[in-house]
Amino acid sequence: MAKSIFENAAISTEWTVCRVHGSTEGARCENPLGDDEIIIRLIESSAEVRKGPISLGQSLVETGSSRGVLATVDPRLTRQIAEQSEVDASTVLGRAMAHEMGHLLLASTGHPETGLMRALWSQAELRANRSADWAFSVSERDKMRRRLEHAHTSN
């Protein structure tokens, strides 16, 4: 889902699943990150889904340097939200990952009123599945593409 959201924004992605401690699965991922690379980690928290707004992820953005490299998404919370909303869990996870990646690529912690980068996603919006609710705005797409083009030319 996250990959298709970026494809719809005309941004290609390459995904590497890195090996975690104690596992033999995944790539070793020992080299430093390139200017056009970011990390999304999936970590289950102890947070419980409760009534009202809940965060499915977090992004570490250095607003002064216009750089973000690390985001975390909670797959357990995305599954619980998906179950409550009666939608596919992988869809909610992918949207949460794309949202957090958006923060990193936009180097911003802000949230607009509409689109994928909005702060709150209602169960009704998850069920309605309107494409505009799960896409980046034109200005967001342009800003992310410019950042990535700059990163490619500086490598």
N, CA, C and O atoms as a GROMACS GRO file, in nm:
protein
  620
    1MET      N    1   0.082  -0.119   0.000
    1MET     CA    2   0.000   0.000   0.000
    1MET      C    3   0.086   0.126   0.000
    1MET      O    4   0.061   0.217  -0.078
    2ALA      N    5   0.188   0.132   0.087
    2ALA     CA    6   0.274   0.251   0.092
    2ALA      C    7   0.342   0.273  -0.042
    2ALA      O    8   0.350   0.386  -0.091
    3LYS      N    9   0.390   0.165  -0.102
    3LYS     CA   10   0.458   0.177  -0.231
    3LYS      C   11   0.363   0.233  -0.336
    3LYS      O   12   0.403   0.319  -0.415
    4SER      N   13   0.239   0.186  -0.340
    4SER     CA   14   0.144   0.236  -0.440
    4SER      C   15   0.106   0.382  -0.416
    4SER      O   16   0.081   0.456  -0.512
    5ILE      N   17   0.101   0.424  -0.290
    5ILE     CA   18   0.072   0.566  -0.261
    5ILE      C   19   0.183   0.653  -0.319
    5ILE      O   20   0.156   0.757  -0.377
    6PHE      N   21   0.308   0.610  -0.303
    6PHE     CA   22   0.420   0.687  -0.358
    6PHE      C   23   0.422   0.677  -0.511
    6PHE      O   24   0.455   0.775  -0.577
    7GLU      N   25   0.389   0.562  -0.567
    7GLU     CA   26   0.382   0.550  -0.713
    7GLU      C   27   0.278   0.646  -0.769
    7GLU      O   28   0.302   0.709  -0.873
    8ASN      N   29   0.164   0.660  -0.702
    8ASN     CA   30   0.061   0.755  -0.746
    8ASN      C   31   0.109   0.900  -0.738
    8ASN      O   32   0.056   0.987  -0.807
    9ALA      N   33   0.210   0.924  -0.655
    9ALA     CA   34   0.271   1.058  -0.643
    9ALA      C   35   0.390   1.072  -0.737
    9ALA      O   36   0.463   1.171  -0.731
   10ALA      N   37   0.412   0.973  -0.824
   10ALA     CA   38   0.524   0.970  -0.918
   10ALA      C   39   0.659   0.971  -0.844
   10ALA      O   40   0.755   1.036  -0.887
   11ILE      N   41   0.664   0.900  -0.733
   11ILE     CA   42   0.787   0.884  -0.656
   11ILE      C   43   0.814   0.735  -0.644
   11ILE      O   44   0.735   0.660  -0.587
   12SER      N   45   0.927   0.692  -0.700
   12SER     CA   46   0.960   0.550  -0.692
   12SER      C   47   1.028   0.521  -0.559
   12SER      O   48   1.102   0.603  -0.505
   13THR      N   49   1.002   0.403  -0.508
   13THR     CA   50   1.062   0.361  -0.381
   13THR      C   51   1.130   0.227  -0.400
   13THR      O   52   1.090   0.146  -0.484
   14GLU      N   53   1.230   0.205  -0.322
   14GLU     CA   54   1.297   0.076  -0.316
   14GLU      C   55   1.298   0.035  -0.170
   14GLU      O   56   1.342   0.112  -0.085
   15TRP      N   57   1.250  -0.085  -0.141
   15TRP     CA   58   1.234  -0.130  -0.004
   15TRP      C   59   1.336  -0.237   0.028
   15TRP      O   60   1.357  -0.330  -0.050
   16THR      N   61   1.400  -0.224   0.142
   16THR     CA   62   1.491  -0.325   0.192
   16THR      C   63   1.445  -0.364   0.331
   16THR      O   64   1.433  -0.279   0.419
   17VAL      N   65   1.420  -0.490   0.351
   17VAL     CA   66   1.385  -0.539   0.484
   17VAL      C   67   1.516  -0.576   0.553
   17VAL      O   68   1.587  -0.666   0.508
   18CYS      N   69   1.546  -0.505   0.661
   18CYS     CA   70   1.672  -0.527   0.732
   18CYS      C   71   1.656  -0.634   0.839
   18CYS      O   72   1.551  -0.649   0.900
   19ARG      N   73   1.763  -0.705   0.859
   19ARG     CA   74   1.767  -0.809   0.960
   19ARG      C   75   1.765  -0.745   1.099
   19ARG      O   76   1.832  -0.645   1.124
   20VAL      N   77   1.687  -0.802   1.187
   20VAL     CA   78   1.686  -0.756   1.326
   20VAL      C   79   1.768  -0.852   1.411
   20VAL      O   80   1.790  -0.968   1.374
   21HIS      N   81   1.813  -0.803   1.524
   21HIS     CA   82   1.898  -0.882   1.612
   21HIS      C   83   1.834  -1.016   1.644
   21HIS      O   84   1.716  -1.024   1.680
   22GLY      N   85   1.912  -1.122   1.630
   22GLY     CA   86   1.863  -1.256   1.662
   22GLY      C   87   1.794  -1.326   1.547
   22GLY      O   88   1.750  -1.440   1.563
   23SER      N   89   1.783  -1.261   1.430
   23SER     CA   90   1.714  -1.320   1.316
   23SER      C   91   1.814  -1.346   1.204
   23SER      O   92   1.918  -1.281   1.195
   24THR      N   93   1.781  -1.441   1.119
   24THR     CA   94   1.863  -1.465   1.000
   24THR      C   95   1.794  -1.414   0.874
   24THR      O   96   1.849  -1.424   0.765
   25GLU      N   97   1.673  -1.360   0.889
   25GLU     CA   98   1.597  -1.310   0.775
   25GLU      C   99   1.629  -1.163   0.750
   25GLU      O  100   1.653  -1.087   0.844
   26GLY      N  101   1.628  -1.124   0.624
   26GLY     CA  102   1.650  -0.985   0.588
   26GLY      C  103   1.795  -0.954   0.556
   26GLY      O  104   1.884  -1.036   0.579
   27ALA      N  105   1.816  -0.835   0.501
   27ALA     CA  106   1.950  -0.789   0.465
   27ALA      C  107   2.025  -0.742   0.589
   27ALA      O  108   1.964  -0.711   0.691
   28ARG      N  109   2.156  -0.737   0.580
   28ARG     CA  110   2.237  -0.698   0.696
   28ARG      C  111   2.229  -0.549   0.725
   28ARG      O  112   2.238  -0.512   0.842
   29CYS      N  113   2.214  -0.464   0.627
   29CYS     CA  114   2.192  -0.319   0.646
   29CYS      C  115   2.295  -0.257   0.740
   29CYS      O  116   2.259  -0.196   0.841
   30GLU      N  117   2.422  -0.273   0.708
   30GLU     CA  118   2.528  -0.223   0.795
   30GLU      C  119   2.586  -0.090   0.749
   30GLU      O  120   2.656  -0.025   0.827
   31ASN      N  121   2.560  -0.049   0.626
   31ASN     CA  122   2.618   0.074   0.573
   31ASN      C  123   2.540   0.196   0.621
   31ASN      O  124   2.420   0.188   0.648
   32PRO      N  125   2.609   0.310   0.630
   32PRO     CA  126   2.537   0.434   0.666
   32PRO      C  127   2.432   0.466   0.560
   32PRO      O  128   2.446   0.428   0.444
   33LEU      N  129   2.328   0.537   0.600
   33LEU     CA  130   2.222   0.575   0.507
   33LEU      C  131   2.273   0.677   0.407
   33LEU      O  132   2.354   0.763   0.439
   34GLY      N  133   2.224   0.665   0.284
   34GLY     CA  134   2.250   0.767   0.182
   34GLY      C  135   2.156   0.885   0.203
   34GLY      O  136   2.061   0.876   0.282
   35ASP      N  137   2.181   0.995   0.133
   35ASP     CA  138   2.097   1.114   0.146
   35ASP      C  139   1.953   1.090   0.102
   35ASP      O  140   1.862   1.162   0.142
   36ASP      N  141   1.932   0.988   0.020
   36ASP     CA  142   1.798   0.958  -0.028
   36ASP      C  143   1.737   0.836   0.039
   36ASP      O  144   1.643   0.776  -0.013
   37GLU      N  145   1.791   0.797   0.154
   37GLU     CA  146   1.741   0.680   0.226
   37GLU      C  147   1.682   0.719   0.361
   37GLU      O  148   1.730   0.812   0.427
   38ILE      N  149   1.578   0.647   0.399
   38ILE     CA  150   1.514   0.668   0.529
   38ILE      C  151   1.487   0.532   0.592
   38ILE      O  152   1.493   0.428   0.525
   39ILE      N  153   1.457   0.534   0.719
   39ILE     CA  154   1.425   0.411   0.791
   39ILE      C  155   1.283   0.419   0.844
   39ILE      O  156   1.242   0.518   0.905
   40ILE      N  157   1.208   0.313   0.818
   40ILE     CA  158   1.076   0.295   0.880
   40ILE      C  159   1.087   0.168   0.962
   40ILE      O  160   1.116   0.061   0.908
   41ARG      N  161   1.064   0.180   1.090
   41ARG     CA  162   1.069   0.060   1.174
   41ARG      C  163   0.929   0.031   1.225
   41ARG      O  164   0.850   0.121   1.255
   42LEU      N  165   0.901  -0.096   1.235
   42LEU     CA  166   0.773  -0.143   1.286
   42LEU      C  167   0.796  -0.197   1.426
   42LEU      O  168   0.863  -0.298   1.444
   43ILE      N  169   0.741  -0.129   1.524
   43ILE     CA  170   0.759  -0.169   1.663
   43ILE      C  171   0.624  -0.163   1.733
   43ILE      O  172   0.556  -0.061   1.730
   44GLU      N  173   0.588  -0.275   1.796
   44GLU     CA  174   0.463  -0.277   1.872
   44GLU      C  175   0.484  -0.210   2.007
   44GLU      O  176   0.578  -0.241   2.079
   45SER      N  177   0.395  -0.117   2.039
   45SER     CA  178   0.402  -0.048   2.168
   45SER      C  179   0.304  -0.113   2.265
   45SER      O  180   0.230  -0.205   2.228
   46SER      N  181   0.304  -0.065   2.386
   46SER     CA  182   0.209  -0.115   2.485
   46SER      C  183   0.081  -0.030   2.486
   46SER      O  184  -0.009  -0.054   2.566
   47ALA      N  185   0.074   0.070   2.398
   47ALA     CA  186  -0.044   0.158   2.393
   47ALA      C  187  -0.168   0.077   2.354
   47ALA      O  188  -0.160  -0.018   2.277
   48GLU      N  189  -0.279   0.116   2.408
   48GLU     CA  190  -0.406   0.052   2.378
   48GLU      C  191  -0.492   0.146   2.296
   48GLU      O  192  -0.490   0.268   2.316
   49VAL      N  193  -0.568   0.090   2.205
   49VAL     CA  194  -0.664   0.170   2.129
   49VAL      C  195  -0.772   0.213   2.227
   49VAL      O  196  -0.831   0.131   2.297
   50ARG      N  197  -0.797   0.341   2.231
   50ARG     CA  198  -0.897   0.396   2.320
   50ARG      C  199  -0.985   0.490   2.241
   50ARG      O  200  -0.959   0.518   2.124
   51LYS      N  201  -1.087   0.537   2.303
   51LYS     CA  202  -1.175   0.632   2.236
   51LYS      C  203  -1.101   0.764   2.219
   51LYS      O  204  -1.033   0.810   2.310
   52GLY      N  205  -1.114   0.823   2.103
   52GLY     CA  206  -1.047   0.949   2.074
   52GLY      C  207  -0.925   0.930   1.988
   52GLY      O  208  -0.893   0.818   1.947
   53PRO      N  209  -0.855   1.039   1.959
   53PRO     CA  210  -0.739   1.033   1.870
   53PRO      C  211  -0.627   0.946   1.925
   53PRO      O  212  -0.600   0.946   2.046
   54ILE      N  213  -0.562   0.873   1.837
   54ILE     CA  214  -0.447   0.790   1.874
   54ILE      C  215  -0.346   0.797   1.760
   54ILE      O  216  -0.383   0.799   1.643
   55SER      N  217  -0.220   0.800   1.795
   55SER     CA  218  -0.113   0.806   1.696
   55SER      C  219  -0.070   0.665   1.658
   55SER      O  220  -0.044   0.582   1.745
   56LEU      N  221  -0.065   0.639   1.528
   56LEU     CA  222  -0.021   0.509   1.479
   56LEU      C  223   0.130   0.505   1.454
   56LEU      O  224   0.188   0.399   1.433
   57GLY      N  225   0.193   0.624   1.458
   57GLY     CA  226   0.336   0.630   1.433
   57GLY      C  227   0.396   0.761   1.476
   57GLY      O  228   0.326   0.852   1.522
   58GLN      N  229   0.526   0.769   1.462
   58GLN     CA  230   0.601   0.890   1.496
   58GLN      C  231   0.715   0.904   1.397
   58GLN      O  232   0.767   0.806   1.343
   59SER      N  233   0.754   1.030   1.373
   59SER     CA  234   0.867   1.058   1.284
   59SER      C  235   0.965   1.150   1.353
   59SER      O  236   0.927   1.244   1.422
   60LEU      N  237   1.092   1.121   1.333
   60LEU     CA  238   1.198   1.205   1.385
   60LEU      C  239   1.245   1.296   1.272
   60LEU      O  240   1.309   1.251   1.177
   61VAL      N  241   1.210   1.424   1.284
   61VAL     CA  242   1.240   1.522   1.180
   61VAL      C  243   1.324   1.633   1.240
   61VAL      O  244   1.287   1.693   1.341
   62GLU      N  245   1.438   1.660   1.178
   62GLU     CA  246   1.521   1.773   1.217
   62GLU      C  247   1.477   1.891   1.132
   62GLU      O  248   1.524   1.908   1.019
   63THR      N  249   1.386   1.972   1.184
   63THR     CA  250   1.328   2.078   1.103
   63THR      C  251   1.431   2.182   1.060
   63THR      O  252   1.417   2.240   0.952
   64GLY      N  253   1.534   2.205   1.139
   64GLY     CA  254   1.636   2.302   1.103
   64GLY      C  255   1.719   2.259   0.983
   64GLY      O  256   1.761   2.343   0.904
   65SER      N  257   1.742   2.128   0.970
   65SER     CA  258   1.824   2.077   0.859
   65SER      C  259   1.739   2.029   0.743
   65SER      O  260   1.793   1.984   0.641
   66SER      N  261   1.609   2.037   0.756
   66SER     CA  262   1.517   1.987   0.652
   66SER      C  263   1.547   1.841   0.620
   66SER      O  264   1.550   1.802   0.503
   67ARG      N  265   1.568   1.762   0.723
   67ARG     CA  266   1.601   1.621   0.704
   67ARG      C  267   1.528   1.535   0.805
   67ARG      O  268   1.522   1.568   0.924
   68GLY      N  269   1.474   1.428   0.758
   68GLY     CA  270   1.413   1.328   0.843
   68GLY      C  271   1.461   1.192   0.796
   68GLY      O  272   1.467   1.166   0.676
   69VAL      N  273   1.496   1.105   0.889
   69VAL     CA  274   1.547   0.974   0.848
   69VAL      C  275   1.482   0.856   0.919
   69VAL      O  276   1.493   0.743   0.870
   70LEU      N  277   1.414   0.878   1.031
   70LEU     CA  278   1.362   0.766   1.108
   70LEU      C  279   1.216   0.786   1.144
   70LEU      O  280   1.177   0.889   1.199
   71ALA      N  281   1.136   0.686   1.110
   71ALA     CA  282   0.995   0.685   1.150
   71ALA      C  283   0.962   0.550   1.211
   71ALA      O  284   1.024   0.448   1.178
   72THR      N  285   0.866   0.550   1.301
   72THR     CA  286   0.821   0.428   1.367
   72THR      C  287   0.671   0.417   1.348
   72THR      O  288   0.599   0.516   1.365
   73VAL      N  289   0.624   0.299   1.314
   73VAL     CA  290   0.480   0.271   1.302
   73VAL      C  291   0.451   0.149   1.389
   73VAL      O  292   0.529   0.054   1.393
   74ASP      N  293   0.338   0.153   1.457
   74ASP     CA  294   0.296   0.044   1.546
   74ASP      C  295   0.202  -0.049   1.470
   74ASP      O  296   0.085  -0.014   1.451
   75PRO      N  297   0.248  -0.167   1.428
   75PRO     CA  298   0.162  -0.258   1.352
   75PRO      C  299   0.045  -0.314   1.434
   75PRO      O  300  -0.060  -0.345   1.378
   76ARG      N  301   0.063  -0.326   1.565
   76ARG     CA  302  -0.046  -0.378   1.649
   76ARG      C  303  -0.161  -0.277   1.654
   76ARG      O  304  -0.277  -0.315   1.643
   77LEU      N  305  -0.127  -0.150   1.671
   77LEU     CA  306  -0.232  -0.047   1.672
   77LEU      C  307  -0.300  -0.036   1.536
   77LEU      O  308  -0.422  -0.018   1.529
   78THR      N  309  -0.224  -0.047   1.428
   78THR     CA  310  -0.287  -0.040   1.296
   78THR      C  311  -0.383  -0.156   1.276
   78THR      O  312  -0.489  -0.140   1.216
   79ARG      N  313  -0.346  -0.274   1.325
   79ARG     CA  314  -0.438  -0.390   1.316
   79ARG      C  315  -0.565  -0.366   1.395
   79ARG      O  316  -0.675  -0.395   1.348
   80GLN      N  317  -0.550  -0.312   1.517
   80GLN     CA  318  -0.668  -0.287   1.601
   80GLN      C  319  -0.760  -0.182   1.538
   80GLN      O  320  -0.882  -0.198   1.539
   81ILE      N  321  -0.701  -0.076   1.485
   81ILE     CA  322  -0.781   0.027   1.418
   81ILE      C  323  -0.852  -0.033   1.296
   81ILE      O  324  -0.970  -0.006   1.273
   82ALA      N  325  -0.781  -0.115   1.220
   82ALA     CA  326  -0.841  -0.180   1.103
   82ALA      C  327  -0.958  -0.269   1.143
   82ALA      O  328  -1.063  -0.266   1.079
   83GLU      N  329  -0.940  -0.347   1.249
   83GLU     CA  330  -1.048  -0.434   1.296
   83GLU      C  331  -1.171  -0.353   1.338
   83GLU      O  332  -1.283  -0.386   1.302
   84GLN      N  333  -1.148  -0.247   1.414
   84GLN     CA  334  -1.260  -0.162   1.458
   84GLN      C  335  -1.330  -0.097   1.340
   84GLN      O  336  -1.452  -0.078   1.342
   85SER      N  337  -1.253  -0.062   1.238
   85SER     CA  338  -1.308   0.006   1.121
   85SER      C  339  -1.360  -0.090   1.015
   85SER      O  340  -1.423  -0.049   0.918
   86GLU      N  341  -1.333  -0.219   1.036
   86GLU     CA  342  -1.372  -0.324   0.942
   86GLU      C  343  -1.310  -0.302   0.804
   86GLU      O  344  -1.378  -0.311   0.702
   87VAL      N  345  -1.179  -0.274   0.805
   87VAL     CA  346  -1.102  -0.259   0.682
   87VAL      C  347  -0.978  -0.347   0.690
   87VAL      O  348  -0.945  -0.398   0.797
   88ASP      N  349  -0.911  -0.365   0.578
   88ASP     CA  350  -0.793  -0.450   0.570
   88ASP      C  351  -0.678  -0.394   0.652
   88ASP      O  352  -0.645  -0.276   0.639
   89ALA      N  353  -0.618  -0.475   0.736
   89ALA     CA  354  -0.510  -0.431   0.825
   89ALA      C  355  -0.387  -0.386   0.748
   89ALA      O  356  -0.322  -0.289   0.786
   90SER      N  357  -0.354  -0.456   0.639
   90SER     CA  358  -0.235  -0.417   0.563
   90SER      C  359  -0.255  -0.281   0.495
   90SER      O  360  -0.158  -0.208   0.473
   91THR      N  361  -0.378  -0.247   0.463
   91THR     CA  362  -0.407  -0.116   0.404
   91THR      C  363  -0.380  -0.006   0.506
   91THR      O  364  -0.317   0.094   0.473
   92VAL      N  365  -0.428  -0.023   0.629
   92VAL     CA  366  -0.406   0.077   0.733
   92VAL      C  367  -0.257   0.088   0.765
   92VAL      O  368  -0.206   0.199   0.782
   93LEU      N  369  -0.188  -0.024   0.773
   93LEU     CA  370  -0.044  -0.022   0.799
   93LEU      C  371   0.029   0.052   0.688
   93LEU      O  372   0.113   0.138   0.716
   94GLY      N  373  -0.003   0.022   0.564
   94GLY     CA  374   0.063   0.088   0.451
   94GLY      C  375   0.037   0.238   0.449
   94GLY      O  376   0.127   0.316   0.419
   95ARG      N  377  -0.085   0.277   0.480
   95ARG     CA  378  -0.117   0.420   0.484
   95ARG      C  379  -0.042   0.490   0.597
   95ARG      O  380   0.006   0.602   0.580
   96ALA      N  381  -0.033   0.424   0.712
   96ALA     CA  382   0.041   0.482   0.825
   96ALA      C  383   0.190   0.494   0.790
   96ALA      O  384   0.253   0.594   0.824
   97MET      N  385   0.245   0.394   0.724
   97MET     CA  386   0.385   0.400   0.683
   97MET      C  387   0.407   0.514   0.583
   97MET      O  388   0.504   0.590   0.596
   98ALA      N  389   0.318   0.526   0.485
   98ALA     CA  390   0.332   0.633   0.385
   98ALA      C  391   0.318   0.771   0.452
   98ALA      O  392   0.390   0.864   0.416
   99HIS      N  393   0.228   0.784   0.548
   99HIS     CA  394   0.210   0.909   0.621
   99HIS      C  395   0.339   0.948   0.692
   99HIS      O  396   0.384   1.062   0.681
  100GLU      N  397   0.398   0.854   0.765
  100GLU     CA  398   0.522   0.883   0.839
  100GLU      C  399   0.638   0.909   0.744
  100GLU      O  400   0.720   0.996   0.771
  101MET      N  401   0.645   0.836   0.633
  101MET     CA  402   0.747   0.864   0.533
  101MET      C  403   0.728   1.003   0.476
  101MET      O  404   0.825   1.073   0.446
  102GLY      N  405   0.603   1.044   0.461
  102GLY     CA  406   0.574   1.179   0.414
  102GLY      C  407   0.634   1.284   0.507
  102GLY      O  408   0.693   1.381   0.462
  103HIS      N  409   0.618   1.263   0.638
  103HIS     CA  410   0.680   1.356   0.734
  103HIS      C  411   0.831   1.366   0.711
  103HIS      O  412   0.888   1.476   0.712
  104LEU      N  413   0.895   1.251   0.691
  104LEU     CA  414   1.040   1.251   0.673
  104LEU      C  415   1.080   1.322   0.544
  104LEU      O  416   1.174   1.401   0.543
  105LEU      N  417   1.009   1.292   0.436
  105LEU     CA  418   1.045   1.352   0.307
  105LEU      C  419   1.006   1.499   0.298
  105LEU      O  420   1.068   1.575   0.224
  106LEU      N  421   0.904   1.538   0.371
  106LEU     CA  422   0.864   1.679   0.375
  106LEU      C  423   0.944   1.757   0.480
  106LEU      O  424   0.942   1.880   0.483
  107ALA      N  425   1.014   1.683   0.567
  107ALA     CA  426   1.089   1.742   0.679
  107ALA      C  427   0.997   1.833   0.759
  107ALA      O  428   1.031   1.946   0.792
  108SER      N  429   0.880   1.780   0.790
  108SER     CA  430   0.778   1.858   0.861
  108SER      C  431   0.699   1.768   0.954
  108SER      O  432   0.672   1.652   0.924
  109THR      N  433   0.663   1.824   1.068
  109THR     CA  434   0.577   1.751   1.160
  109THR      C  435   0.433   1.802   1.151
  109THR      O  436   0.346   1.757   1.226
  110GLY      N  437   0.408   1.894   1.060
  110GLY     CA  438   0.275   1.954   1.046
  110GLY      C  439   0.176   1.862   0.978
  110GLY      O  440   0.213   1.764   0.913
  111HIS      N  441   0.049   1.897   0.993
  111HIS     CA  442  -0.061   1.822   0.934
  111HIS      C  443  -0.158   1.917   0.865
  111HIS      O  444  -0.208   2.010   0.927
  112PRO      N  445  -0.187   1.894   0.736
  112PRO     CA  446  -0.289   1.973   0.669
  112PRO      C  447  -0.429   1.927   0.711
  112PRO      O  448  -0.443   1.833   0.790
  113GLU      N  449  -0.529   1.991   0.659
  113GLU     CA  450  -0.668   1.955   0.692
  113GLU      C  451  -0.716   1.830   0.618
  113GLU      O  452  -0.802   1.758   0.668
  114THR      N  453  -0.660   1.805   0.499
  114THR     CA  454  -0.710   1.696   0.415
  114THR      C  455  -0.595   1.610   0.364
  114THR      O  456  -0.478   1.644   0.380
  115GLY      N  457  -0.630   1.498   0.303
  115GLY     CA  458  -0.533   1.411   0.240
  115GLY      C  459  -0.465   1.317   0.338
  115GLY      O  460  -0.497   1.313   0.456
  116LEU      N  461  -0.372   1.243   0.286
  116LEU     CA  462  -0.300   1.141   0.363
  116LEU      C  463  -0.228   1.200   0.484
  116LEU      O  464  -0.216   1.135   0.587
  117MET      N  465  -0.180   1.323   0.471
  117MET     CA  466  -0.100   1.383   0.577
  117MET      C  467  -0.182   1.449   0.687
  117MET      O  468  -0.125   1.511   0.777
  118ARG      N  469  -0.315   1.439   0.682
  118ARG     CA  470  -0.397   1.498   0.789
  118ARG      C  471  -0.369   1.422   0.920
  118ARG      O  472  -0.325   1.307   0.919
  119ALA      N  473  -0.395   1.488   1.030
  119ALA     CA  474  -0.361   1.431   1.161
  119ALA      C  475  -0.454   1.318   1.201
  119ALA      O  476  -0.409   1.218   1.258
  120LEU      N  477  -0.581   1.331   1.173
  120LEU     CA  478  -0.679   1.233   1.222
  120LEU      C  479  -0.746   1.160   1.106
  120LEU      O  480  -0.786   1.221   1.006
  121TRP      N  481  -0.758   1.030   1.122
  121TRP     CA  482  -0.829   0.946   1.025
  121TRP      C  483  -0.946   0.883   1.098
  121TRP      O  484  -0.927   0.810   1.196
  122SER      N  485  -1.067   0.910   1.053
  122SER     CA  486  -1.184   0.853   1.119
  122SER      C  487  -1.214   0.714   1.064
  122SER      O  488  -1.168   0.677   0.956
  123GLN      N  489  -1.290   0.638   1.141
  123GLN     CA  490  -1.332   0.506   1.093
  123GLN      C  491  -1.417   0.519   0.967
  123GLN      O  492  -1.407   0.436   0.876
  124ALA      N  493  -1.499   0.623   0.962
  124ALA     CA  494  -1.582   0.645   0.843
  124ALA      C  495  -1.495   0.671   0.721
  124ALA      O  496  -1.524   0.622   0.613
  125GLU      N  497  -1.387   0.749   0.737
  125GLU     CA  498  -1.296   0.775   0.625
  125GLU      C  499  -1.224   0.648   0.583
  125GLU      O  500  -1.205   0.623   0.464
  126LEU      N  501  -1.183   0.569   0.680
  126LEU     CA  502  -1.117   0.443   0.648
  126LEU      C  503  -1.211   0.352   0.568
  126LEU      O  504  -1.169   0.290   0.470
  127ARG      N  505  -1.336   0.346   0.609
  127ARG     CA  506  -1.434   0.261   0.539
  127ARG      C  507  -1.471   0.318   0.402
  127ARG      O  508  -1.486   0.242   0.306
  128ALA      N  509  -1.485   0.450   0.392
  128ALA     CA  510  -1.526   0.513   0.265
  128ALA      C  511  -1.421   0.495   0.156
  128ALA      O  512  -1.454   0.482   0.038
  129ASN      N  513  -1.293   0.493   0.196
  129ASN     CA  514  -1.185   0.464   0.104
  129ASN      C  515  -1.182   0.557  -0.018
  129ASN      O  516  -1.158   0.512  -0.130
  130ARG      N  517  -1.206   0.687   0.004
  130ARG     CA  518  -1.198   0.784  -0.105
  130ARG      C  519  -1.051   0.809  -0.139
  130ARG      O  520  -0.971   0.836  -0.050
  131SER      N  521  -1.017   0.800  -0.264
  131SER     CA  522  -0.876   0.811  -0.305
  131SER      C  523  -0.812   0.942  -0.259
  131SER      O  524  -0.694   0.942  -0.224
  132ALA      N  525  -0.885   1.052  -0.258
  132ALA     CA  526  -0.828   1.181  -0.216
  132ALA      C  527  -0.788   1.180  -0.069
  132ALA      O  528  -0.698   1.254  -0.029
  133ASP      N  529  -0.852   1.097   0.012
  133ASP     CA  530  -0.818   1.088   0.154
  133ASP      C  531  -0.684   1.018   0.177
  133ASP      O  532  -0.625   1.033   0.284
  134TRP      N  533  -0.636   0.943   0.078
  134TRP     CA  534  -0.517   0.861   0.097
  134TRP      C  535  -0.408   0.895  -0.003
  134TRP      O  536  -0.329   0.809  -0.043
  135ALA      N  537  -0.403   1.022  -0.042
  135ALA     CA  538  -0.303   1.069  -0.138
  135ALA      C  539  -0.234   1.194  -0.085
  135ALA      O  540  -0.288   1.265   0.000
  136PHE      N  541  -0.116   1.218  -0.136
  136PHE     CA  542  -0.044   1.342  -0.106
  136PHE      C  543  -0.102   1.453  -0.193
  136PHE      O  544  -0.149   1.428  -0.304
  137SER      N  545  -0.098   1.576  -0.143
  137SER     CA  546  -0.141   1.690  -0.223
  137SER      C  547  -0.036   1.718  -0.331
  137SER      O  548   0.076   1.666  -0.325
  138VAL      N  549  -0.072   1.798  -0.429
  138VAL     CA  550   0.021   1.834  -0.536
  138VAL      C  551   0.145   1.903  -0.477
  138VAL      O  552   0.257   1.872  -0.517
  139SER      N  553   0.125   1.995  -0.384
  139SER     CA  554   0.241   2.065  -0.326
  139SER      C  555   0.327   1.969  -0.244
  139SER      O  556   0.450   1.982  -0.244
  140GLU      N  557   0.267   1.873  -0.174
  140GLU     CA  558   0.345   1.774  -0.099
  140GLU      C  559   0.427   1.688  -0.194
  140GLU      O  560   0.545   1.663  -0.172
  141ARG      N  561   0.362   1.643  -0.303
  141ARG     CA  562   0.434   1.562  -0.402
  141ARG      C  563   0.552   1.638  -0.460
  141ARG      O  564   0.662   1.584  -0.471
  142ASP      N  565   0.529   1.764  -0.496
  142ASP     CA  566   0.635   1.846  -0.556
  142ASP      C  567   0.751   1.865  -0.459
  142ASP      O  568   0.867   1.853  -0.499
  143LYS      N  569   0.721   1.894  -0.334
  143LYS     CA  570   0.825   1.916  -0.234
  143LYS      C  571   0.906   1.789  -0.211
  143LYS      O  572   1.029   1.795  -0.201
  144MET      N  573   0.840   1.674  -0.203
  144MET     CA  574   0.911   1.548  -0.183
  144MET      C  575   0.999   1.515  -0.303
  144MET      O  576   1.113   1.472  -0.286
  145ARG      N  577   0.948   1.536  -0.424
  145ARG     CA  578   1.027   1.508  -0.544
  145ARG      C  579   1.150   1.598  -0.550
  145ARG      O  580   1.259   1.552  -0.585
  146ARG      N  581   1.134   1.727  -0.517
  146ARG     CA  582   1.248   1.819  -0.517
  146ARG      C  583   1.354   1.774  -0.417
  146ARG      O  584   1.474   1.776  -0.447
  147ARG      N  585   1.310   1.732  -0.299
  147ARG     CA  586   1.405   1.686  -0.196
  147ARG      C  587   1.480   1.564  -0.245
  147ARG      O  588   1.602   1.554  -0.227
  148LEU      N  589   1.410   1.469  -0.305
  148LEU     CA  590   1.473   1.348  -0.354
  148LEU      C  591   1.566   1.375  -0.473
  148LEU      O  592   1.673   1.316  -0.483
  149GLU      N  593   1.525   1.465  -0.562
  149GLU     CA  594   1.612   1.501  -0.675
  149GLU      C  595   1.741   1.564  -0.623
  149GLU      O  596   1.849   1.535  -0.674
  150HIS      N  597   1.730   1.650  -0.523
  150HIS     CA  598   1.848   1.713  -0.463
  150HIS      C  599   1.938   1.607  -0.399
  150HIS      O  600   2.060   1.614  -0.412
  151ALA      N  601   1.878   1.510  -0.331
  151ALA     CA  602   1.956   1.403  -0.267
  151ALA      C  603   2.029   1.320  -0.372
  151ALA      O  604   2.144   1.280  -0.351
  152HIS      N  605   1.963   1.292  -0.486
  152HIS     CA  606   2.027   1.212  -0.592
  152HIS      C  607   2.144   1.287  -0.656
  152HIS      O  608   2.246   1.227  -0.687
  153THR      N  609   2.129   1.418  -0.674
  153THR     CA  610   2.237   1.495  -0.737
  153THR      C  611   2.354   1.518  -0.643
  153THR      O  612   2.466   1.542  -0.688
  154SER      N  613   2.329   1.512  -0.513
  154SER     CA  614   2.439   1.532  -0.417
  154SER      C  615   2.513   1.404  -0.385
  154SER      O  616   2.617   1.408  -0.320
  155ASN      N  617   2.460   1.288  -0.429
  155ASN     CA  618   2.528   1.158  -0.406
  155ASN      C  619   2.637   1.135  -0.508
  155ASN      O  620   2.704   1.032  -0.504
   0.00000   0.00000   0.00000
